Amino acid sequence: MPCHAMFMRLCYACYFAVASLHSFLSSKEICEANDTIMCPLCDQKCPFWLLADTCTYARVTHMIDNEGTVVFAMFMAIWATVFLELWKRQRAQVVTNWELYGWDEDEEELAMELINNLQHEPRRYRHSYLRSTIVLLLVLLMIVVLIGIAHALVIYRVIATALFTQSDSEFFREQANLVAVMTGAVLHYITIVVMTKVQTAKPRTFSQRENNFTIKIFLFQFLTNFSSLIYIAFFLGRINGHPGNYVRIAGKWRLEECHPSGCITDLFIQMAIIMMLKQTISNVVEYFVPWLAHKIRKRQKHPKKKHLVLGEEEEVEDPCKKQWLSNYQLNEVNIFSLFDEFLEMVIQYSFTTIFVAAFPLAPLLAFFNNLFEIRLDAIKMMRLRRRMVPRKANDIGIWLQVLEAIGILAVIGNGLVIAITSDFIPVQVYKYTYSPCMKENSTAVDFTKQDCLTGYINHSLSVFHIKHFEPDTSLAGLALRRLCYRYRDYRNDVDYSYTVQFWHVFAARLAFLILFEHVALCVKLIAAWYVPDVPLSVKNHLLDEKHNNLRKELRWYSTEV
């Protein structure tokens, strides 16, 4: 019954979102703005365009950017905490069943070394400031390279948008921004694949440098996956002070701004394409590469069986030896074989939590992907790779701290997405400050009515005079009809400085960000405190073991005395 109720609520929420596509006033204003002419995307041959041409884009934006986004982001922040707490409880139960709760990995390694060599001396801890400086410089260089890649993707998007608007195809002209965003997302996925294949030196021993190795590789992959997303979410159309946000690229001015209904749809498209490509192409490659390597290895080993002598053939008939031989013919496996699987899941967890306010479908896609990938990984481990040597462990090591850090980043990221990327705050400021409802004489105003948002789109667009274009700007078409055009910003039409409305919205964004993050973090702390990491059954079991061990020691001591 609870599952059925949850499914019905989900269906109702989807129906409400789809049904409201045509009724939301802001998207309706965009669809009816047939006389609102927007600034061109570049200064040479780029046409002016009507705001009404982006009607579908605005309706899709409303499905993502609405009042439910705040509630959903708060829910995901709580879910991330509860998920980790429940995992810790399950981990404590499993570790207790295997009698590894108080097991020490360092002590185990020292014991193995002493068993092999009684004269073994423990390896002393050392610290080199020179090595730390070199590592720090390499990390900074890596960050600069990744920022450069993100900047190159942004330049591609701006140039591609300008080129598509000049295309002979009517589809590319009308959907120039959408096509540029989608192709930019595909290029971003290609850079992720390429940068993932960068070879990294493995540590000499798994235990001594595992944590440092994990942190370095995770940071590298995290920045590779999220650098472009961070730019789109928090910097697109906001880093330039020129009226209309024109930026100069290759000697020409290009317009770098979000859609009039917000930047959140660009972020949604980027995340959707990256996740779907990672869950399709990457999974196919991840399975078929070991499968192909196994087939090649099997063909190379098969001819040698013809040269086996009779005695060796009889030995192969032994079931144990036959199993050993078949296992040996599989692909090689090493102690780092599971590292890539952990890294893949952690990156997926980042996608489903950090920017989930912009892409609510991320948890659903991750769920279906994991159902499918469980089977692929099982086939790889059982049929394509050699059996791994068992290794004791009572937790997942540094990965747990990484997941907890991602949970905190999720609160910060979703707060920033709602406060900066989405139009939630500007809409609320307009509704309670500048809307027609505030101009009414009635003291009892119903702010839930859609009429309170009348005029919001016109209020969020600034005016740019045609006389302020560069002298060499090529103007045609709609430019001959008017003397001024619109662009998304809060600036006056005299010196293009920020208006009072901009500072009201800026203050509201900052206040919401502080309030949301503090409330979400407090709720996370309360949830972590409310759900114990270790079940009571495990605590009582450990208490009984300690009590019994002490009783045995006291009995032995009393008999000796």
BELVENQUI-V52973 format. One record per pair of residues at least 6 apart in sequence whose ideal C-beta (glycine too) atoms are under 6 Angstrom apart, sorted by the first residue. I is the first residue (numbers start at 1). J is the second residue. If there is no record, write none. Layout:
i: <I	I>
j: <J	J>
//
This chain:
i: <17	21	24	25	25	26	26	26	27	27	27	29	30	30	30	31	31	33	33	34	36	36	37	37	37	38	38	38	39	39	39	39	40	40	41	41	41	41	42	42	42	43	43	43	44	44	45	45	46	46	47	48	48	57	58	60	61	61	61	64	64	65	65	65	65	69	70	72	73	73	74	76	77	77	77	78	78	80	80	80	81	81	81	81	82	84	85	85	88	89	92	92	95	95	96	100	103	105	109	113	114	146	146	149	150	150	150	153	153	153	154	155	156	157	157	158	158	160	161	161	161	162	164	164	164	165	165	167	181	181	185	185	185	188	189	189	192	192	195	203	203	206	211	214	218	221	225	229	232	232	232	233	233	233	234	236	237	237	237	237	240	243	243	244	244	244	245	245	246	246	247	247	257	260	262	262	263	264	264	264	267	268	268	271	275	275	279	287	290	290	290	291	293	294	294	301	315	316	327	327	330	330	331	331	333	333	333	342	346	348	350	351	352	352	352	353	354	354	354	355	356	357	357	357	358	411	411	411	415	415	415	418	419	419	419	419	425	425	425	426	429	429	429	430	430	431	431	435	436	437	437	461	462	462	462	463	463	464	464	465	466	490	490	490	492>
j: <63	59	62	450	453	453	456	457	58	59	62	457	51	58	457	52	55	51	52	52	51	486	48	478	485	49	51	486	244	464	485	487	46	48	161	162	165	255	162	252	254	253	470	473	252	474	166	474	162	165	477	478	479	259	261	265	261	262	265	264	268	262	264	422	423	357	418	360	357	414	520	356	410	411	520	523	527	353	407	410	407	524	527	528	527	403	528	531	533	535	534	538	101	394	538	394	394	207	207	120	120	223	227	191	227	228	231	184	188	228	231	249	184	180	184	254	256	180	176	177	180	254	172	176	179	173	176	173	266	269	270	273	274	228	274	277	224	225	224	209	213	335	398	398	402	347	347	270	266	267	270	267	417	421	420	263	245	256	257	258	247	464	496	255	464	487	256	257	253	255	254	256	488	488	422	423	421	358	421	422	358	358	359	359	351	365	369	376	331	380	384	384	331	331	384	329	321	322	386	387	385	386	384	385	385	386	388	399	402	366	406	362	362	363	366	410	409	410	413	413	362	414	417	418	417	517	520	521	513	516	517	424	425	509	512	513	508	509	512	505	504	505	508	456	459	447	452	452	454	445	452	486	487	489	491	484	493	485	487	484	483	499	501	502	499>
//
